[in-house]
Amino acid sequence: MAPLKYSILDQSPISEGSTPQEALKHTAMLAQKAEEWGYTRFWVSEHHDATTLAGSSPEVLIAHLGAVTNTIRIGSGGVMLPHYSAFKVAENFKLLEALYPHRIDVGVGRAPGGMPRASYALNEGRKRDVSRFPDQIEDLRMYLTDSIPEEHSYYGMKATPVTAAAPPIWMLGTGQSSAELAAEKGLPYMFAQFINGEGGQSFARTYRDRFVSNDGSKPYQGVAIFIMCQETEEQAEWVASSMDLALVMGAQGMPSKGTPPPERAMNYPYSKFERLLVEENRKRMIVGTPEQVVDRLEKLAAGYAADEVMLVAIAYDFQDKLKSFQLIAEEMKKREKSRRPQK
């Protein structure tokens, strides 16, 4: 059995008193550290009209990340395909593939990535048509692989630049329909437990059971989850309190100036409803010491029969966020070493 892979998704969160420029600089620094610490891939997200998250255009940010790293896979988590032309998305990622060969992942989803007004703005005032999504996946694959059939009206056209290899498409999702579509299309699937804390293992079974391979590929399952790891439980809870409050505020549409500091989060007067909300949100989160976090990540992966876990972290202090990923990397390497056969 192959060792469990660890990766990172970064949303470029903005802390109170900070700026989008600082958040994006931190994303680039984290990508460099992720490469140094041995993470498999580093993805960035797409959010629109979101003043607390700086990542609105993953393709542009991926281009920068490729320039400041050397080996780690980089990609989108993800491009919200129904907003766009599949042809243009293919050209964006083929250009990235030409710049950074064999390092690019095309993660796509059908979520809006923002409030309705942003969706209308992205679609020039028209309603977003998610019914096209399955066909768009086929179109995207066709353009990425230069396999437009002769009977197609665009036969002979190329999504440029022409590259030696096509970057892989990943299906991102939070429910049954995305799992079924990933299986039908024979694509790797990343379930976002950090968005939906319920039903993920059932959706993963659906994906594996219904997987259709047209090219010899096998199911490849990942699960993405919020984490916060520090040297002690108390430190981890202190840092994670910012994420608890940020999620509660977001769920209620409360005004936010960014990720709040732990001092304010720990002293926030939670209502009974809000405390229940924090408890519910913890289903999307793993918080603790390195040993506790990696134990729970391994158990989570086993429950999904997952090949990979993708970690998402929000912290007020970027140094706390860095430390979280470093401690997990050190713990997973220690375990990997202990499991190797002794000579």
Salt bridges, closest charged atoms under 4 A:
ASP10 OD1 - LYS321 NZ 2.56
GLU16 OE2 - ARG264 NH2 2.23
GLU22 OE2 - LYS25 NZ 3.80
GLU22 OE2 - HIS26 NE2 3.38
GLU36 OE1 - LYS33 NZ 3.52
GLU46 OE2 - HIS48 NE2 2.64
ASP49 OD2 - ARG117 NE 2.53
ASP105 OD2 - ARG41 NH1 2.75
ASP105 OD1 - ARG73 NH2 2.88
GLU138 OE2 - ARG141 NH2 2.93
GLU138 OE2 - LYS185 NZ 3.28
ASP146 OD2 - LYS94 NZ 3.01
GLU180 OE2 - ARG210 NH1 3.02
GLU184 OE2 - LYS185 NZ 3.81
GLU198 OE2 - LYS283 NZ 2.72
GLU231 OE1 - LYS323 NZ 3.89
GLU237 OE1 - ARG282 NH2 2.87
ASP244 OD2 - ARG282 NH2 2.84
GLU280 OE2 - LYS283 NZ 3.18
ASP295 OD1 - ARG335 NH1 2.65
GLU298 OE1 - ARG335 NH1 3.17
GLU298 OE2 - ARG339 NH2 2.88
GLU308 OE2 - ARG41 NE 2.68
GLU331 OE1 - LYS334 NZ 3.23
GLU331 OE2 - ARG335 NE 2.72
GLU336 OE2 - ARG340 NH2 3.65
